[in-house]
Amino acid sequence: MKRVLTVFGTRPEAIKLAPVVERLMQRPDDFTVEVAVTAQHREMLDQVLGLFDITPDYDLDIMVPGQSLTQVTTRVLSGLAPILESSRPDFVIVQGDTTTTFAASLAAFYHRVKVAHVEAGLRTQDRLQPYPEEMSRRLTTQLSDVHFAPTVAARDHLLAEGVADGRIHVTGNTVIDALIETMDEPYEFEDPTICKALESGRRIVLVTAHRRENWGEPMRDICAAVSMLVRTHQDIHVLFAVHLNPQVQAVVREQLGGLERVGLLPPLEYLPFIKLMLASEIILSDSGGVQEEAPSLGKPVLVLREVTERHEAVEAGTVLLVGTNSEHVVAAASRLLTDPSEYDRMSRAANPFGDGNAATRIADVLASL
């Protein structure tokens, strides 16, 4: 029997590792499973823990307002040290590219514990975009013993960097597992801003933006694009889920607060966010997870970034990389809102990120090692 410690700290990590935790716990003859959360994002993390009924064995609770990347890294390292010493797992499982992911991998390496990296091999080939995620995932690759690549392209990136083929396993992306498990759950919106938009009969344009490289002027450009869209298209209502980070809140509320047919929302819990994606016509987002999820829902995504590590989605035609220039964003969104053939082309493209069985494949590989 293998002892496994799963470590995560943010909402996206929790969503993508919840199916893995569930599959491992369904095999008590193969695994003893413990969960450690760093709470790099406290409130948004707790929402997902509740939805997927995960009770952490360890909670580092490291979140401090305004904390730096250095502080997050050192708190995770020091917080995990006694846990690794007492638990003595055979594997530490991490996901993606957060600071928690990198720091937990480094902590495991310091304690000579093998690292299994879920969603390995994503690359933009630009060390500063996204920042710091691109470097976090590259460093995690160097610290990992087992690499669960979501796609063949991700596997190829790892091979190009010298990772042995036998250590790479193409599984699909676990976010599709989580999506399939939750998308049919019943839910009724209670937020008055959402209800007003849905009851208006207008088409919903959903917006999210939070990445560090979009703070400041790029965020102002995104807001300018939203303002131009509602002036240009009288039949749309924009719902903007505003990240809790003060750098995002200040700009969005200054630029869009009180604007007609623009509703500003707090970050939504996972289930209502899935339901809101389903209710939307198009989605504008800089989120990696949205690029993976929305195609399974038949929703075109305009990616508010200059580069993406999810090249497969661009090649499949399910997302379009538009950057943050307001005129480019408005032009791309307007094409989707006015050209049915363009909309159909994107909405009907096949999702390249998996079939919903990634977590089962991961459990099978870990059991066989």
C-alpha positions as CSV (number, residue, x, y, z in Angstrom):
1,M,0.0,0.0,0.0
2,K,1.3,3.4,-0.9
3,R,1.0,6.5,1.3
4,V,0.1,9.5,-0.8
5,L,0.0,13.2,0.3
6,T,-1.9,15.5,-2.0
7,V,-1.0,19.2,-1.6
8,F,-2.8,22.2,-3.1
9,G,-3.6,25.8,-2.1
10,T,-5.8,27.5,-4.7
11,R,-9.3,27.0,-6.1
12,P,-8.1,25.7,-9.5
13,E,-5.7,23.2,-7.9
14,A,-8.5,22.0,-5.7
15,I,-11.0,21.6,-8.6
16,K,-8.5,19.6,-10.6
17,L,-7.2,17.4,-7.8
18,A,-10.6,16.7,-6.2
19,P,-11.3,13.8,-8.7
20,V,-7.8,12.4,-8.1
21,V,-8.3,12.4,-4.3
22,E,-11.7,10.8,-4.8
23,R,-10.3,8.0,-7.1
24,L,-7.4,7.3,-4.7
25,M,-9.7,7.1,-1.7
26,Q,-12.0,4.6,-3.6
27,R,-9.0,2.2,-3.5
28,P,-8.2,1.7,0.2
29,D,-6.3,-1.5,-0.6
30,D,-3.9,0.4,-2.8
31,F,-3.6,3.8,-1.1
32,T,-3.5,5.6,2.2
33,V,-4.5,9.2,1.3
34,E,-3.9,12.4,3.1
35,V,-4.6,16.0,2.0
36,A,-2.7,19.1,2.9
37,V,-3.9,22.5,1.9
38,T,-1.8,25.6,2.1
39,A,-4.7,28.0,1.7
40,Q,-2.8,30.2,-0.7
41,H,-6.3,31.4,-1.6
42,R,-8.4,30.9,1.5
43,E,-12.0,31.8,0.6
44,M,-12.0,30.5,-2.9
45,L,-10.3,27.3,-1.8
46,D,-12.8,26.6,1.0
47,Q,-15.7,26.9,-1.5
48,V,-14.3,24.0,-3.5
49,L,-13.5,21.9,-0.5
50,G,-17.1,22.1,0.5
51,L,-18.5,21.3,-2.9
52,F,-16.3,18.1,-3.3
53,D,-16.7,17.2,0.4
54,I,-12.9,17.2,1.1
55,T,-11.7,17.6,4.7
56,P,-8.0,18.4,4.8
57,D,-5.8,16.4,7.2
58,Y,-3.5,19.4,7.4
59,D,-4.2,23.1,6.8
60,L,-1.2,25.5,6.7
61,D,-3.5,28.5,6.5
62,I,-0.7,30.7,5.0
63,M,-2.8,33.4,3.5
64,V,-1.9,36.9,4.5
65,P,-3.2,40.1,2.8
66,G,-0.6,41.5,0.3
67,Q,1.8,38.6,0.7
68,S,4.7,38.3,-1.7
69,L,5.7,35.3,-3.7
70,T,8.7,34.9,-1.5
71,Q,6.5,34.8,1.6
72,V,4.2,32.2,0.0
73,T,7.1,30.0,-1.0
74,T,8.9,30.1,2.4
75,R,5.6,29.6,4.4
76,V,4.8,26.5,2.3
77,L,8.3,25.1,2.7
78,S,8.4,25.6,6.4
79,G,4.8,24.5,6.9
80,L,5.2,21.2,5.0
81,A,8.5,20.2,6.7
82,P,7.0,18.7,9.9
83,I,4.1,17.2,7.9
84,L,6.5,15.3,5.6
85,E,8.6,14.2,8.5
86,S,5.6,12.8,10.4
87,S,3.6,11.4,7.5
88,R,6.5,10.0,5.5
89,P,4.5,9.6,2.2
90,D,5.7,7.6,-0.8
91,F,4.4,10.3,-3.1
92,V,3.5,13.9,-2.9
93,I,0.9,14.8,-5.6
94,V,0.9,18.4,-6.8
95,Q,-1.1,20.1,-9.7
96,G,-0.4,22.7,-12.2
97,D,1.8,25.7,-11.8
98,T,1.0,27.7,-8.6
99,T,3.6,28.8,-6.1
100,T,2.2,26.2,-3.8
101,T,2.9,23.6,-6.5
102,F,6.5,24.6,-6.9
103,A,7.2,25.0,-3.1
104,A,5.5,21.7,-2.2
105,S,7.6,19.9,-4.8
106,L,10.7,21.5,-3.4
107,A,9.7,20.5,0.1
108,A,9.1,16.9,-1.0
109,F,12.5,16.8,-2.8
110,Y,14.2,18.1,0.4
111,H,12.7,15.2,2.3
112,R,13.5,12.6,-0.5
113,V,9.9,12.0,-1.3
114,K,8.8,11.3,-4.9
115,V,6.7,14.0,-6.6
116,A,3.8,13.2,-9.0
117,H,2.9,16.2,-11.1
118,V,-0.6,16.4,-12.4
119,E,-1.1,18.6,-15.5
120,A,2.6,18.5,-16.4
121,G,4.2,19.8,-19.5
122,L,2.2,23.0,-20.2
123,R,4.5,25.7,-21.7
124,T,4.3,29.1,-23.3
125,Q,8.0,29.2,-23.9
126,D,8.1,32.7,-22.3
127,R,9.5,32.6,-18.8
128,L,7.6,35.7,-17.8
129,Q,4.1,34.9,-19.3
130,P,2.3,33.9,-17.3
131,Y,4.3,35.1,-14.4
132,P,5.2,33.3,-12.2
133,E,3.3,30.2,-13.4
134,E,5.5,29.4,-16.4
135,M,8.6,29.2,-14.2
136,S,6.8,27.4,-11.4
137,R,5.8,24.6,-13.7
138,R,9.2,24.3,-15.3
139,L,10.9,24.1,-11.9
140,T,8.2,21.5,-10.8
141,T,9.1,19.4,-13.8
142,Q,12.7,19.3,-12.6
143,L,11.6,18.2,-9.2
144,S,9.1,15.5,-10.3
145,D,9.5,11.8,-10.6
146,V,6.1,11.1,-12.4
147,H,4.6,13.4,-14.9
148,F,0.9,13.2,-15.7
149,A,0.6,15.1,-19.0
150,P,-2.9,16.2,-20.1
151,T,-2.2,16.0,-23.8
152,V,0.3,14.6,-26.3
153,A,1.6,18.1,-26.9
154,A,2.4,18.5,-23.2
155,R,4.2,15.1,-23.3
156,D,6.3,16.4,-26.2
157,H,7.3,19.5,-24.3
158,L,8.6,17.3,-21.5
159,L,10.4,15.0,-23.9
160,A,12.1,18.1,-25.5
161,E,13.3,19.1,-22.0
162,G,14.9,15.7,-21.4
163,V,12.3,14.0,-19.3
164,A,12.5,10.2,-19.8
165,D,9.5,8.8,-21.8
166,G,8.8,6.1,-19.2
167,R,8.1,8.7,-16.6
168,I,5.5,10.5,-18.6
169,H,1.9,9.4,-18.7
170,V,-0.7,11.1,-21.0
171,T,-4.0,11.1,-19.0
172,G,-6.2,13.9,-20.2
173,N,-7.0,16.8,-17.9
174,T,-8.7,16.2,-14.6
175,V,-10.7,19.4,-14.9
176,I,-12.9,17.6,-17.4
177,D,-13.5,14.9,-14.8
178,A,-14.6,17.6,-12.3
179,L,-16.7,19.3,-14.9
180,I,-18.6,16.2,-15.8
181,E,-19.2,15.3,-12.2
182,T,-20.8,18.7,-11.4
183,M,-22.4,20.1,-14.6
184,D,-25.7,18.2,-14.2
185,E,-26.1,19.2,-10.5
186,P,-29.3,21.2,-10.0
187,Y,-28.8,24.9,-9.2
188,E,-30.8,28.1,-9.1
189,F,-29.2,31.5,-9.1
190,E,-30.1,33.8,-6.2
191,D,-27.6,36.6,-6.9
192,P,-29.8,39.6,-8.0
193,T,-27.2,40.8,-10.5
194,I,-27.2,37.5,-12.3
195,C,-31.0,37.1,-12.1
196,K,-31.5,40.5,-13.6
197,A,-29.2,39.7,-16.5
198,L,-30.8,36.3,-17.2
199,E,-34.3,37.7,-16.9
200,S,-33.5,40.5,-19.4
201,G,-33.5,38.1,-22.3
202,R,-30.3,39.6,-23.5
203,R,-27.3,37.4,-24.5
204,I,-24.8,37.0,-21.7
205,V,-21.1,37.8,-22.2
206,L,-19.2,36.4,-19.2
207,V,-15.8,38.0,-18.3
208,T,-13.1,37.0,-15.9
209,A,-9.6,38.5,-15.6
210,H,-7.1,38.1,-12.8
211,R,-3.6,37.2,-14.0
212,R,-0.7,39.1,-12.7
213,E,0.5,40.1,-16.2
214,N,-2.9,41.8,-16.8
215,W,-2.7,44.0,-13.7
216,G,-2.6,47.8,-14.4
217,E,-2.9,49.0,-18.0
218,P,-4.0,45.7,-19.5
219,M,-6.9,45.5,-17.1
220,R,-7.9,49.0,-18.0
221,D,-7.9,47.9,-21.7
222,I,-10.1,44.9,-20.9
223,C,-12.5,47.2,-19.1
224,A,-12.5,49.6,-22.0
225,A,-13.3,46.7,-24.3
226,V,-16.3,45.7,-22.1
227,S,-17.6,49.3,-22.2
228,M,-17.3,49.4,-26.0
229,L,-19.1,46.1,-26.3
230,V,-22.2,47.1,-24.4
231,R,-22.4,50.4,-26.3
232,T,-22.0,48.6,-29.6
233,H,-24.4,45.6,-28.9
234,Q,-27.6,46.6,-27.3
235,D,-28.7,42.9,-27.0
236,I,-25.9,41.8,-24.6
237,H,-25.5,42.0,-20.9
238,V,-22.0,41.6,-19.5
239,L,-21.3,39.8,-16.2
240,F,-17.8,40.3,-14.9
241,A,-16.7,38.0,-12.1
242,V,-14.2,40.2,-10.3
243,H,-11.3,38.6,-8.6
244,L,-10.7,39.4,-4.9
245,N,-7.2,40.8,-5.5
246,P,-7.2,44.5,-4.8
247,Q,-5.2,45.2,-7.9
248,V,-8.1,43.8,-9.9
249,Q,-10.9,45.1,-7.8
250,A,-9.8,48.8,-7.9
251,V,-9.5,49.0,-11.7
252,V,-12.6,47.1,-12.6
253,R,-14.9,48.9,-10.1
254,E,-13.4,52.3,-11.2
255,Q,-13.9,51.6,-14.9
256,L,-17.1,49.7,-15.0
257,G,-19.0,50.3,-11.7
258,G,-22.5,51.6,-12.4
259,L,-22.3,51.1,-16.2
260,E,-25.6,50.0,-17.7
261,R,-25.8,46.3,-18.7
262,V,-22.6,45.5,-16.9
263,G,-22.9,43.5,-13.7
264,L,-20.0,43.1,-11.4
265,L,-20.0,39.9,-9.4
266,P,-17.8,38.5,-6.6
267,P,-15.8,35.4,-7.5
268,L,-18.4,32.6,-7.9
269,E,-18.2,29.2,-6.4
270,Y,-17.5,26.4,-8.8
271,L,-21.0,25.0,-9.4
272,P,-22.7,28.4,-10.1
273,F,-19.7,29.4,-12.3
274,I,-20.2,26.3,-14.4
275,K,-23.9,27.1,-14.6
276,L,-23.2,30.7,-15.6
277,M,-20.8,29.5,-18.4
278,L,-23.7,27.3,-19.7
279,A,-26.0,30.3,-19.7
280,S,-23.5,32.5,-21.5
281,E,-23.2,33.2,-25.2
282,I,-19.4,33.8,-25.2
283,I,-16.7,34.0,-22.6
284,L,-13.8,36.5,-22.3
285,S,-11.2,35.3,-19.9
286,D,-7.5,35.0,-19.0
287,S,-8.1,31.8,-17.0
288,G,-6.4,28.6,-18.0
289,G,-9.2,26.5,-16.5
290,V,-11.9,28.3,-18.6
291,Q,-10.0,27.5,-21.7
292,E,-10.3,23.8,-20.8
293,E,-13.8,23.8,-19.5
294,A,-15.8,26.0,-21.8
295,P,-15.3,23.9,-24.9
296,S,-17.0,21.0,-23.2
297,L,-20.0,23.3,-22.7
298,G,-19.9,24.5,-26.4
299,K,-19.0,28.0,-25.4
300,P,-16.4,30.0,-27.5
301,V,-13.6,31.6,-25.4
302,L,-11.7,34.7,-26.3
303,V,-8.4,34.5,-24.3
304,L,-7.3,37.8,-22.8
305,R,-3.6,37.0,-22.9
306,E,-0.8,37.5,-25.4
307,V,0.3,33.8,-25.1
308,T,-1.3,30.6,-23.9
309,E,0.1,27.3,-22.7
310,R,-3.0,25.6,-24.0
311,H,-2.0,25.6,-27.6
312,E,-4.2,22.5,-28.3
313,A,-7.4,24.6,-27.7
314,V,-6.2,27.2,-30.2
315,E,-5.4,24.6,-32.8
316,A,-8.7,22.8,-32.2
317,G,-10.5,26.2,-32.7
318,T,-12.3,26.1,-29.3
319,V,-10.5,29.3,-28.1
320,L,-9.1,32.4,-29.8
321,L,-6.1,34.2,-28.5
322,V,-6.9,38.0,-28.6
323,G,-4.7,39.7,-26.0
324,T,-5.9,42.7,-24.1
325,N,-6.0,45.5,-26.8
326,S,-9.5,46.8,-26.5
327,E,-10.1,47.2,-30.2
328,H,-8.9,43.6,-30.9
329,V,-11.1,42.2,-28.1
330,V,-14.2,44.1,-29.4
331,A,-13.6,43.1,-33.0
332,A,-13.2,39.4,-32.1
333,A,-16.3,39.4,-29.8
334,S,-18.4,41.3,-32.3
335,R,-17.6,38.7,-35.0
336,L,-18.9,35.9,-32.7
337,L,-22.0,38.0,-31.7
338,T,-22.9,38.8,-35.3
339,D,-21.7,35.9,-37.5
340,P,-23.5,32.6,-36.8
341,S,-21.1,30.6,-38.9
342,E,-18.1,31.8,-37.0
343,Y,-19.9,31.1,-33.7
344,D,-20.9,27.6,-34.8
345,R,-17.3,26.9,-35.9
346,M,-16.0,27.6,-32.4
347,S,-18.8,26.2,-30.4
348,R,-18.9,22.9,-32.1
349,A,-15.2,22.2,-32.1
350,A,-14.1,19.1,-30.2
351,N,-12.5,19.6,-26.8
352,P,-8.9,18.4,-26.9
353,F,-8.5,18.0,-23.1
354,G,-9.9,14.6,-22.4
355,D,-12.9,12.4,-21.8
356,G,-13.4,12.6,-18.0
357,N,-11.3,9.6,-17.0
358,A,-8.0,11.3,-16.3
359,A,-8.2,10.8,-12.5
360,T,-8.8,7.0,-12.9
361,R,-5.7,6.8,-15.2
362,I,-3.6,8.6,-12.6
363,A,-4.7,6.3,-9.9
364,D,-4.0,3.2,-12.1
365,V,-0.4,4.5,-12.8
366,L,0.3,5.3,-9.2
367,A,-0.9,1.8,-8.1
368,S,1.3,0.2,-10.7
369,L,4.6,2.0,-9.8
